Amino acid sequence: MKGLLKGPLILGALVIVARVLSERLGAPHMLSASISAVWLHTLLVPIYFAVRIAKSTDARPYLTQFKSVLLYVVAMRAMLLVPYWMAKVYGWDEPRFAGLSTPSSLIGYVAIPVLTGVFWIVASMGVGTGVGAAIIAILRRKS
């Protein structure tokens, strides 16, 4: 399954940049909120992985799905640290950065971004691997 992560990671980086640009340029909140990396790492990319893995001859497809989702979501959340840090430095006032306005650097630069990341990593692993395993089972049974 070589190269499985490359395309989704590029797409993820583009989505992160598009979200920040839409927020900074004053797009309506509903539009900027719909441009979300969470959709990618929680559901869409794990489904993509599952379909690709199910169509392969991988001897351990569920382990491959687990590893792929884990690597992807950790990489995505690492990329998302940059906008959180920029929001803290520049005082951005978008709703998703509300907790960063605290005077404490530890809370603004570390605690909130890391805890948010841990939450979404756990959620993405549960949803992404669960949905992915179901898709792999269905597609492998058909073939």
C-alpha positions as CSV (number, residue, x, y, z in Angstrom):
1,M,0.0,0.0,0.0
2,K,2.9,2.3,-0.8
3,G,1.9,5.9,-1.5
4,L,-1.5,5.6,0.2
5,L,-1.0,8.7,2.3
6,K,0.5,11.1,-0.2
7,G,-2.6,12.3,-2.0
8,P,-4.8,12.6,1.1
9,L,-2.1,14.5,3.0
10,I,-1.8,17.0,0.1
11,L,-5.5,17.4,0.0
12,G,-5.5,17.9,3.8
13,A,-2.9,20.6,3.5
14,L,-5.0,22.4,0.8
15,V,-8.1,22.1,3.0
16,I,-6.3,23.7,6.0
17,V,-5.0,26.6,3.9
18,A,-8.5,27.1,2.3
19,R,-10.1,27.2,5.7
20,V,-7.7,29.7,7.1
21,L,-8.0,31.9,4.0
22,S,-11.8,31.7,4.0
23,E,-11.8,32.8,7.7
24,R,-9.3,35.5,7.3
25,L,-11.0,36.9,4.2
26,G,-14.3,37.2,6.0
27,A,-16.3,34.4,4.4
28,P,-19.6,33.5,6.1
29,H,-19.0,31.2,9.1
30,M,-21.1,28.4,7.6
31,L,-18.9,28.4,4.5
32,S,-15.6,28.4,6.4
33,A,-16.9,25.9,8.9
34,S,-17.8,23.5,6.0
35,I,-14.2,23.6,4.8
36,S,-13.0,21.3,7.6
37,A,-10.1,18.9,8.0
38,V,-12.2,17.0,10.5
39,W,-14.4,15.6,7.7
40,L,-11.3,14.4,6.0
41,H,-9.6,12.6,8.9
42,T,-12.7,11.3,10.6
43,L,-14.7,9.9,7.7
44,L,-13.8,10.7,4.1
45,V,-10.1,9.6,4.0
46,P,-10.7,6.5,6.1
47,I,-13.4,5.4,3.6
48,Y,-10.9,6.1,0.8
49,F,-8.3,4.0,2.6
50,A,-10.8,1.2,3.2
51,V,-11.8,1.0,-0.5
52,R,-8.2,1.0,-1.6
53,I,-7.2,-1.6,1.0
54,A,-10.2,-3.9,0.2
55,K,-9.3,-3.9,-3.5
56,S,-5.7,-4.8,-2.7
57,T,-4.2,-8.2,-1.8
58,D,-3.1,-7.1,1.6
59,A,-2.9,-10.1,3.9
60,R,-3.8,-7.9,7.0
61,P,-6.2,-5.3,5.7
62,Y,-7.6,-4.3,9.1
63,L,-4.2,-3.6,10.5
64,T,-3.3,-1.6,7.4
65,Q,-6.5,0.4,7.8
66,F,-5.7,1.1,11.5
67,K,-2.1,2.2,10.8
68,S,-3.2,4.3,7.8
69,V,-5.9,6.1,9.7
70,L,-3.6,6.6,12.7
71,L,-0.7,8.0,10.6
72,Y,-3.1,10.2,8.6
73,V,-4.9,11.7,11.6
74,V,-1.7,12.4,13.5
75,A,-0.1,14.1,10.5
76,M,-3.3,16.2,9.9
77,R,-3.5,17.2,13.5
78,A,0.2,18.2,13.5
79,M,-0.4,20.3,10.4
80,L,-3.3,22.0,12.2
81,L,-1.0,23.1,15.0
82,V,0.3,25.9,12.7
83,P,-3.1,27.7,12.3
84,Y,-3.7,27.4,16.1
85,W,-0.3,28.9,16.8
86,M,-0.9,31.7,14.2
87,A,-4.3,32.4,15.8
88,K,-2.6,32.8,19.2
89,V,0.1,35.1,17.9
90,Y,-2.1,37.3,15.7
91,G,-5.2,37.2,18.0
92,W,-7.6,35.8,15.4
93,D,-11.1,35.9,16.7
94,E,-12.8,33.0,14.8
95,P,-15.0,30.9,17.0
96,R,-12.8,27.8,16.8
97,F,-9.9,29.8,18.3
98,A,-11.9,31.3,21.2
99,G,-10.0,29.6,24.0
100,L,-6.6,30.8,22.7
101,S,-7.1,34.3,23.8
102,T,-6.1,33.4,27.4
103,P,-3.0,35.2,28.7
104,S,-1.3,31.9,29.5
105,S,1.1,30.8,26.8
106,L,1.0,27.2,28.0
107,I,-2.8,27.1,27.5
108,G,-2.8,29.0,24.2
109,Y,0.1,27.3,22.5
110,V,0.1,23.8,24.0
111,A,-2.9,22.7,26.1
112,I,-5.8,23.7,23.8
113,P,-4.2,22.6,20.5
114,V,-2.9,19.4,21.9
115,L,-6.0,18.4,23.8
116,T,-8.2,19.3,20.7
117,G,-5.8,17.1,18.6
118,V,-6.0,14.2,21.1
119,F,-9.8,14.4,21.1
120,W,-10.0,14.3,17.3
121,I,-7.3,11.5,17.0
122,V,-9.3,9.3,19.3
123,A,-12.6,10.2,17.6
124,S,-11.1,9.6,14.1
125,M,-9.6,6.3,15.1
126,G,-13.0,5.1,16.4
127,V,-15.1,6.3,13.5
128,G,-12.5,5.9,10.8
129,T,-11.3,2.4,11.6
130,G,-14.9,1.2,12.5
131,V,-16.4,2.5,9.2
132,G,-13.3,1.4,7.3
133,A,-13.4,-2.2,8.8
134,A,-17.1,-2.5,7.8
135,I,-16.3,-1.4,4.2
136,I,-13.3,-3.7,4.0
137,A,-15.5,-6.6,5.2
138,I,-18.3,-5.8,2.7
139,L,-16.0,-5.3,-0.3
140,R,-13.8,-8.4,0.5
141,R,-16.9,-10.6,0.9
142,K,-18.2,-9.5,-2.6
143,S,-14.9,-10.5,-4.3
